[in-house]
């Protein structure tokens, strides 16, 4: 009780965050029961017929299941593969920069895209990749290449999506690593310099071990989001011509849930995605705890 009174202002600052998770994360979990019922919007949850595992079986028997899982996993995997190391590399480069003005300029320019909405980013992508007036086709045209309508080419969708995601978010995530870099004791660098360590050796033996806990924790959290691909940008960029590589679980849920009104089926798919994500994050945390000393729990 004494500690509670002592930290009352910290608890007060934490209250909005707690309310957010209670209202928008935990309370909606009640809706899971819809996946076991033939939910009727007019009858309500309790009056709707109980059907058990019907919609889960329907999902596993869906002929498009493999395509949906493959597309979702590959988008998440490529985003993790290219997007996760990008902020680490930028933070390390900025940490080596001695010009404070240039450092602040790069930080500002790199993290500002994070505040641009997905609608605007998707519009920018469509504009830049336009086969008639897009800057990309204009540049390739100078080299003698024919215009390419990138947005109707299934093979280009993953590259376009992942590149836009990395550009939009890597600067913001860099802030976390820059904060972790400030916690490294400067005496460690001085000791390494006295021992004759080069800049590269100080990077591998002082800097990277110093931010390793932050890297591991963020990696575990990102592994858990491999299947949780954002719906908005994919929905805004894809079209029937790119369904073979662009149609993912969240867009499929939108079609069967909101468009077709099959809320029970959509809820079952979402619950399946959440369970797989939980397995991913638990497995990554288990391996991290076994191989190192850092984990979420």
Residue, then its C-alpha position, 0 to 999 in steps of 0.5 A: x500500500x505504501x508503494x502504491x501511494x508512492x507511485x500513484x502518479x506513475x500509476x495514473x500515467x499508466x491508466x490510459x494505457x490500461x484502459x486502452x488494452x481493456x476496452x480494445x484488446x481484452x473486452x472484444x475477446x468475448x466475441x470469440x464465442x461467435x465462431x462456435x455459433x451460427x451467428x445471426x445479427x438479429x437474434x444476438x449472440x446468445x440466441x444464435x444456434x450453437x454449431x461447435x467446430x463447424x466453421x473451423x472445419x469449413x476453413x480447414x477444408x477451404x481449397x484456398x487455405x494454402x494460398x491464403x496462409x502462404x501469402x500471409x506468411x511470406x508477406x510477414x516473413x519478408x517484412x521481418x527479414x528486411x524490415x527488422x534489421x533496417x532500424x538496427x543498421x540505421x541506429x548504428x550508423x547514426x550512432x557513429x555520426x559526429x555531426x549533430x545537425x546531420x544526425x537530427x536531420x536524418x532522424x527527422x526525415x526517416x521517422x516522419x513517414x511513420x505518421x503518414x496514414x496508410x491511405x496516403x502511402x498507398x496513394x503515393x505508391x500507386x502514383x509513383x508506379x503509374x505506367x503512364x506518369x509514375x516516376x519509376x517508369x519515367x526513370x526506367x524509360x530513360x534507360x530504354x525500358x518499356x513501361x510496366x504496370x507494377x500493380x497488376x503484376x502478381x510477382x511485384x506485389x510482395x516487393x511493393x508492399x514490403x518496400x513501402x512498409x520498411x520505408x514507412x516504419x524503419x525510422x520510427x523503430x530506430x528511436x528504440x535502438x538509439x535509446x538503447x545505445x544511450x544506456x551503454x557505459x562510455x567507459x566500455x568504449x574507452x577500455x576497448x580503445x585502450x586495448x587497441x580495438x578498432x571501430x569495427x571491433x568496438x561495434x561487435x564487442x561493445x555496441x551490439x552486445x549492449x543493445x542485444x536485449x532490445x534486439x531480442x525483445x523486439x525480434x520476439x514481438x515481431x515474430x509474433x506478428x508474422x501472420x498479423x499483416x495490416x489489412x489497410x495497405x494490402x486492401x488498398x494496393x491489391x486487385x483481382x489481378x494480384x490475388x494469387x500473391x496478395x490475397x491474405x487472411x485479413x482480406x479474406x476475412x473482410x470479404x467473408x465477414x463484412x461483405x458476405x455477412x458470415x461473421x462466425x466464419x470470419x471470427x473463426x479465421x481470426x481466432x486461428x490466426x491469433x492462436x498461430x501468432x501465439x505459438x510463434x511468439x512463444x516459440x521465439x521466446x522459448x528459443x531466446x531463453x534457451x540460447x541466451x539470457x533475454x526473453x519476455x518471460 
